[in-house]
Amino acid sequence: MTSRIFDFAHLSPAERIELAGQLWDSLEVVPGAMAEELAADLRRRREALRQDGHLGDDGGGVLDQIAAR
């Protein structure tokens, strides 16, 4: 594993997601209108997470549910 530039251990999962969103917004990954459409979608999703607060189910639990089917 590579060494980390910053230690994020003190941040909650929601704070880490917020930081990732801010970092993403600071980049122009896709040129033109597509970038704005993607950025708008990410802002909408981040706001939905902020309002809901539910980070989703853990991966292990989801895999257990799938295996049980």
N, C-alpha and C positions, 0 to 999 in steps of 0.2 A: 504494500500500500504506500502511496506517496504521502509525504508530510503535508500537513495543512498549512495554508498561509495564515488563516485566522482560526481561533478556537471558538466554535459555536455551541459548546456544551452548556453555556449559561442561558441560551435562548430556548424558549418553549417551542414545540412543534409549530404552533400558529405563527410565532415570531420568525421562525426559519422560513416558512412559506411566504410570509410578507417580504422578508429580505430577498428571497429568490425572485419574487415578482418585481421588486424594485431593481434588482440587478438586470433582469430580463428587459424591463422597460428602458434601461439605460443603453441597450444595444440596438443597433439597426441590423437585425439578422436577415430580414427579408425586405427587399427594396419596394418602394412605392405603396400603392393602395393595399396590397396584401399585408404589409407590415402593420398598417393602421388597423386593418380588420382583425388581425391576430392580436394586436395589443388591446383592442377594445374587448375582444372575447376574454382575454386574460384578466382585464380589469373587472369585467362582469363576474367572472368566476371567483376572483379574489373577494369581491364584495359579498357574493353569496356565501362564501366560507366565513367571512367576518360576521355576517348576520346569523348564520346557522351554528357555527362553532364546532360542528361535527367533522372530524378529520377522516372519517371513514373507518372501515373495519381493518383489523390487522391482517397481513398477508397469510399468516399461518392458519388463522381461522377460516379465511376464504378457501384456502386449499383443502382444509379438512371438510368443508361443506361440499366442495366439488367431488372429493374422493368418496363421500358418503352417498352420492347419487348413483 
